[in-house]
Amino acid sequence: MALPHQPVPKQPPEERVRNFEEVYRHYDPESAVTEAMRCIQCPAAPCSKACPLHNDIPLALWQLEHGEFVDAATVFRRTSTMSQVCGRVCPQIIQCEGACIYVKKGKPPVAIGRLEAFVADYQTAHAGRDIATAAPTGHQVAVVGAGPAGLTVAQILAHFGHSVTVFDAWPSGGGILRYGIPKFKMDHRIVDELIAHTERLGVEFVYSTRIGEGLTVDDLLEGGYEAVFLGVGAGVAADPKIPGCDLEGVYSATPFLIRANVDGELRPRELAEPPEVGKRVVVIGGGDTAMDCLRTSVRLGAESVSCVYRRTEAEMPGNERDRALAREEGVGFEWLTQPVRFLDDGNGHVVSMECQRMELGEPDESGRRRPIPIEGSEFLMAVDTVVLALGYWPDSRIGETTPDLETRDWGLIEIDEETGATSRPGVFAGGDAVVGPDLVVTAVAHGRRAAKAIHRFLVGSH
């Protein structure tokens, strides 16, 4: 008889909307073992093939099933530098869990993500992590960006014995893990531990330093670093080109999330004050960042929180699980609606938003049906706060200040897909800086690939 699925514990909506604690709670050991026992050890391991890191999921779950929690965590960490993170924030339903054989049978998949988080947390709490490194090689590497790609490169190169310095524009490390992902999705103490572990490997961090502004990639290469990895992410907000964007009460998503979710001493000075949301909040956009802003607004005490999206739910690019959680928390959705302009109250603060209804036409280059304005359908929506979550691109200053570094499409860095090497010898790149806004696990995969290529470059050039 097949074992029943063990539901992942989570805070009820009426409780979680009053705090910023993680929504999902841990399995207890007994429930984790029972859930792992559901894995039937498919010989073809479709779950592993669907994972961008190709984690050996069947082996990890077999060890978990037998109570070997630390060994299970070690299996995950052979291919992932961020098991505690990926177990929480990966969209498993379109990756490992979506490939689970149970899905084809109409049953809940094995909860691979939460089991990965369970064993990774258990290992950190009870056994610690491996900090053994090879003998120092004397090679020096600069990593630009302390997000998931950069931290992955730094950790792997440190294990190889290379000297690594990480430069980051923010006051602390983590990149999107700290300055983009809300605490209710992942406790930021996990980011603290990730940085501390990287430091224990001998990696040095230089914060509040933006490469491309004063200090350049060429300065790093001329200053003794033999290789540079660019993991700068994609943190420049797309220009919405909507009149009234400069009014008070209209926020870009990243500053809004930072002011609401990041501890005060770790915020940039210009984002020191928490946001005042008022009673009515509208978030424009349909991706994961939009859901994060909506759910943050609920926790900040807004009475009415709505998502405005110009297509239908079927075309939304974000995680279905996050949308379901947002609905549970009272978020409303305005489909086929596009903002036209923001209106002020006479004192420079947004008071309403003029919108226009849309209808769907033929598919565009993304494969989604193109939204078309309906003439004469304009209407006003009263608002106190608007958050724009409309997409991001890399900081173009890296490309502009690095001669012969090939870029494309608003500053995305061109690389060799097999190695992460750029057009500049000794300069490598990965993560969102290469592909645009993507998943944490994609950045980790890019970092693993680039770190191995950088190691070969260093030892092969001497």
Number of C-alpha atoms within 10 A of each C-alpha: 3 8 11 12 17 17 11 16 12 13 13 12 15 10 10 18 23 12 14 19 17 18 21 17 13 17 19 11 17 11 16 24 22 16 26 26 21 20 22 16 13 11 7 9 19 19 23 19 16 18 21 18 18 17 21 19 23 23 16 24 31 20 20 26 21 12 16 15 26 21 17 27 28 18 19 25 19 12 17 22 23 21 23 28 25 21 23 20 18 18 21 23 18 13 17 26 23 19 20 25 19 16 14 11 9 8 12 17 22 25 23 23 21 23 29 28 23 25 27 26 22 17 19 15 10 10 10 13 15 12 14 12 16 11 11 12 13 9 18 18 28 26 27 27 28 30 26 33 36 34 29 26 31 32 28 22 26 28 18 18 21 24 21 25 19 24 24 24 19 20 16 21 29 24 25 17 21 26 23 21 23 25 22 20 17 23 19 22 11 19 21 15 12 21 19 13 17 20 16 15 21 19 20 16 19 18 16 13 17 19 22 18 11 9 12 17 23 16 14 17 17 10 9 12 20 19 22 26 28 28 31 29 31 23 20 14 17 13 12 13 9 11 12 17 20 13 19 16 22 23 19 22 24 22 19 22 24 24 20 24 21 21 13 15 10 16 19 18 10 8 16 16 13 17 18 16 22 16 16 20 26 29 28 26 25 26 19 19 23 26 25 23 30 28 25 24 31 24 18 20 16 18 15 17 27 22 23 22 23 26 24 18 16 8 14 17 12 17 18 16 13 18 23 12 15 24 16 14 20 18 22 16 20 17 17 20 25 23 21 17 16 24 20 15 10 8 9 13 18 23 21 19 22 15 18 21 21 22 16 16 12 10 11 10 7 7 9 16 17 18 20 17 18 14 9 8 11 16 13 15 13 15 23 21 26 27 26 24 24 18 20 19 21 25 19 17 14 23 20 15 17 15 12 12 17 16 19 10 11 13 20 24 28 21 21 12 12 10 19 27 24 22 17 14 13 17 23 26 30 34 29 27 27 26 19 20 18 14 16 22 25 21 27 27 23 28 31 28 20 28 26 17 16 25 19 11 16 18 10 8 8 6
